[in-house]
Every structure is written in C-alpha cells, then in structure tokens.
Amino acid sequence: MSYDSIAWLPLAAGLTILGLVLSYFAYRRRGLRPALLGVAWSLLPIAAYLTGAIEMLWKVGAAIGQFGTGFVFSPMKWAGIGVTGLAIALFLAAGGRQRRRAVREARKSARSQERTVAGDRADRPGLGAPDPTRSLATRAAQPGKDPVPADRAPGTTPAKSPRRAAPPADDDDLKDIEDILRKRSL
C-alpha cells in the first residue's frame, strides 16, 4: 500500500468535521475552555494534510518499517545489535566504576580526618578515651574528682529526664527553632 492509494483529503476533512462537532457538544456541557481545546485538536488533521506532514510521516513510517524488517533475516545486523549492546554495557560499567572510586576516596579521606581529630583529642588531657585498666571505683576515689553518681554506677539504669539538655547559650538559631516548636506544641 502506497501513500497515493489512500484518499487523504476526505479522511483529514472528516476527522476535522467530527472533532468540530464534538467540540460543540463539549462547549454546551463543559464550557468554553474544553471547547477551544477540542477545536484546536480538530484542526490538526486538515493542517497536516495541507502542509504535507501526512506524506512526510508516511515516508518516515515506511522507512522505519523497512529498517526493522531488515533485521529479521540479516546476521550482520544482528551482530551489529550485539556489538551495540556490548558498547552500552561497557559505558555503564565504566561509569559505575568511576562513581564507586569517587565514593571510596571520599570515605577514605573522611576516615583519615576522623583519625586526625581523634588523635588530637587523645593528646589533650580529659578528652581522650577513658583508660580501660582503671575501674569506676578507682576513678571515683581520685582526689579532686567527683565520685560516680548513683544513677551512673554499674548495674543501674540512668533515670530518664523528661527534657533534653538546653543548647549552648551562644547558639541563637537553635533557640529560635525551639521557640517555634514550643509555640506549635511539638
């Protein structure tokens, strides 16, 4: 079937007239906006015929159809499809490896920064990790230090406080947020 074997003018004109009639009914039921949209869609078939777009679309569709049917019995084209698939898989694999490498390097740098900060804290007195060889009783018995509170002694559970500790006094942004949350009772 070729382009010339179909009567395109009566087909396009019929679709346009049908659309205009339906647009009239849409105007009576739904109003002006849906009717205007219906008229706009209705005018497209006749516009496509008058501009030659129908013939162009027919030729594009025929070319795509011939291109697609050429794959069915052509081993060379199937090999081309396989090579294209391999190329796409390699592109995806290379991109994934690059992303994983970037994530891995970011983790490594974060760990090294954590170690540096932890090392600085351990160098300063009172900020390092507690000495595991000293017991709670030994630490409590040191002169100049407060003994361990009863709720923090081994074997006891700490009492639950109804509120969290207040933020530092110089942090105005957190105070503002807390005030807003209190006003909204959250």
ABEGO torsion letter per residue (X at the ends): XBAAABBAAAAAAAAAAAAAAAAAAAAAAAEAAAAAAAAAAAAAAAAAAAAGAAAAAAAAAAAAAAAAAAAAABAAAAAAAAAAAAAAAAAAAAAAAAAAAAAAAAAAAAAAAAAAAAAAAAABBGABBBBAABBAAAAAABBGBBBBBAAABBGBBBBBBABBBBBBAABAAAAAAAAAAAAAGX
